[in-house]
Amino acid sequence: MNERTCIVTRQAGEADSLIRFVRGPDGSVVPDLKRNLPGRGCWVTADRAHVDRAAAKNLFARALKADVTVGPDFGETVDGLIARAALGALGLARKAGSVVLGAVKVEDAVRKGSALLVLHANEASEDGVRRIASARRATVHAGGPGIPAYKLFSEADLGLAFGGTNVIHAAVLADGAGRSALKRVVALDRFRGGFPEENLEIAAVADVIGAADSAAAEDVE
């Protein structure tokens, strides 16, 4: 097989669309998220469904050519590691001054086109999410960037990452630290069955077109 071929689908892919796994010293299967651990490795499509299938079908032992141990909650363990990596990257972005917090500041960053991504806590109200979504659509309509939004973390998780309390809405700004955080957030979203960044941007544009069509229909009426 190609070095980067999923052991479940037998399809090759780019490194960011796959997760590398190795056998740890204790015989357990270890996700190599940074792709730098020594030893024989194998690759799995980077989402929960494929990781769970690889574990259920004992594909890790076959690919690594060794007896390995895979816990019953392996998929959840991998999810937790990816989530911690994303929160760590967000924390570094905050320290670099690449994060704004609060609905008003987030909406302002979105309308200026300086936001790279938006984060809503799981506890965020529909009204708060709707207002920022409206700003995202308006930015695209004005020729600005498509800014993806994610709802992946609790208020407590975001508070720990950003060193604050009551963190419901946040925006990561478009710079080096922000782009590193975006990569980790996209990886977590993909693992949980979300859409890649480009699909989210296409969806944002589609929302704008749909809103324009609806407005035109109302004018006709």
N, C-alpha and C positions, 0 to 999 in steps of 0.2 A: 504494500500500500504506500501511497504518497505519505511523506512524514506528517503532514497535517490533514489527515483523513479521519473523519468521525468514525469511531468503532461501532456506532449504531446504524448510521445511514450509509456508510461506506462512500460518502461524498467528501471531496476535498473542499477546503474553504480557507479564507483569510484567517490570520491569527486571531483577530478581534472577534471573529464569529465562532470561535472554538475555545474550550477550556482544556488546558493540559493537566494531566494527572500522572503522579508517580507513586511508586511504592515506598512508604516510609520505613525507617529502621525497625519499627515494631510490626511491620507487615500490613499496616493499614493503608488504605488508598488516600493520598493527599492531593488536594487541588493545588496546582502550581499557578496561581493567578498572575505572577510576574514572569512566568515562563523562564525561570533561571535555576531551578533546582536540578542537581545532578542525577544521573541515572537514566534508565530507560523510561520513556514517557509514552502516553497515549492521549488521544484527543477526542473530545465529545462536543457535539453542537452545544453552544452556550445557552441552553435553557433548561428549566427544571424538568420538563417532560423527558428529554433525552438522557439527562443524568439519571433520573429515576429508572428509566428503561435499561440503561447500561448496568445499573446495580442489580435490578431484578433478574436480568438474564445472565449474570455472572460474566459479563463481557470484559470487566477490568482484569480478571485473572488471566483470561485468554490473551488479551492484548499485551499485558505486562509479562506474560510467560512466567508467572510465579503465583504461589498461594497468597492471597490477600484477604484482608478483613474489611467488610463494608457494613457499617451499622445500619439498622432499620430506618433511622432518621437521617440518612446520608444527604438526601436532597436538601433538607432543612439546614443541615450543617454547612453545606456549600453556600446556600442563600445567606446565612449569617456572616460568613467570611466575606462575601462580595459586598454585603451591606456595610460591614465595618470598614472595608476599603473605601467605599464611597463616602461614608461619613468622615473618615480620616482626610480624604482629599478635600472635602468641603471645609473642614476645619483649617486646613492649610490655606485655602482660598480666603477664608475670613482673616487669617493672620496677615495675609498679603494685601488686605484692603480691597479684595475683589468681591465682596458680598454686601448687599444692602438688605435691611430687614424692615418689615412693616408694610402694610398694604399700600399706603400712600407713596412711599419711596420705591416700592417695587413697580407700581403702575407708572411712576415717572420714568424709571429706567427703561421700562418696556416702550413707552411712547417715544423716548429719545433714541431707541434702537441700540442702547449700550448694554442691555441685558443679553446674556448668552443663553440662559435658561431660567425658568421659574420653578420654584418648589412650593407646594402647598402641603401643609400638615394634614394627616388623615382626619383631624378634627375640624378642618377648615369649613366654614359655612358655605352653602351653595351661592349665596349672594356675593361673598367675598371672591370666590373663584370666578363667578360670572363677570364681575367688574374687571378683573385682570384679563380674563379671556377676551372681553370686548376691546381692551387696549391692545392685546396681541393682534387681533384681527385688524384693528385700525392701523397698526404699524405696517402690516403687510399691504394693506390697501393703499397706503401712502408711499409704497415702494421700498419700505424698510425690510429688515430680515424677518424670516419666520422664526419665532422664539418658542421652542417647545416647553411644555409645562408637565411636571411630574408630581404624582401624589404617592410617595413611596415610604414616607417615614412618619412616625408619630410626632406630636408637639414636643414630647420629652426628648426624643432622639435629635431633633433639630436644635433644641435648646442646648444639649450637650455639645453638639458639633460647633455651634456658633457662639457658645459662651453667654447665652442669654436665657431669658424666661419668656413664656408666652410667645414663642416663635411660631407663627401660623403661616406667614407668607415670606418668602425670601427670593432674591434674585442674585444669580452669580453673573458677574460682569465679564465681558469678552476680553480677556488677556491671558497670559501664559498660565497662571494658576487656575483661572476659571476654566480654561480648556482641558486641563488635566482633570478637574472635578467633573466636567461634562462627560468625559470618557468613562469615568467610573459609574456615574449615574446612569448613563445609557446601558452599560453592561448589566447593572442591577435590573433595570427596566426590561431588558431583553430576557434575562434569566427568568423573570416572573411572567413572561409571556406578553410583554408590551411591544411597542413598535419601535423600530430604529429611528434615529433622529430625522432622517430624510422623509420618512413617512409622516412623522408628526408635522413637519413643515408643509408637506403637501396637503395634509388635512387642514392646517390653518388657512392655506390659500383657498381650499374648497369651501371652508366656512365663510370666507369673505365673498366668494362668488355666489354662494347660496343666499347670503344676506342681501346682496345686491339684486339678485333675481327676485327675491321676495318683495323688496322695496319697489322694484319696477312694476311688479304685478299689482301692488297696492295703489300705485299711481294711476295705472290703467283703470282700475275699478273706480 
